Amino acid sequence: MPGTKRPVSVLVVIHDQALKVLLLERVAHPGYWQSVTGSREGSESLIATAAREVAEETGIVIRPDDLTDWHLSSRFEIFAEWRDRYPAGVTHNVEHLYSLCVPPDTPVRRHADEHRAQCWLPWPDAAAACFSWTNRDAILMLGLAAQR
């Protein structure tokens, strides 16, 4: 039976003012490092999805207005191994970009079913560590925007 996951998601790049970026390593895929991601549920707004995913994946509780909406989205092909989570025939996802600046040394309580490890890396290193091109590009945009 096909899944019900919607092919609309958020990517939240969490960083501090020095542009150290939080990355999480996926449980099911050791070596796959990423920022917070997650799919929209029901009729929630995208920014509400982003705030919910930050809390679920990191334990960092925020208000939606703490997030920066980059007003950017990327469309990408869903990995074949994850397509069963979506309705039959769905092959692509649209991901919306947000960022969140937190104080240095913000405690993180990762969701153990999803992520096995975490690290804070300078933005160029974080971008290089990401398995996802959308995540890599988002971190590069964050770093370049801060240099202006």
Secondary structure, 3 states (H helix, E strand, C coil): CCCCCCCEEEEEEEECCCCEEEEEEECCCCCCEECEEEECCCCCCHHHHHHHHHHHHHCCCCCHHHCEEEEEEEEEECCHHHHHHCCCCCCEEEEEEEEEECCCCCCCCCCCCCEEEEEEEEHHHHHHHECCHHHHHHHHHHHHHHHC
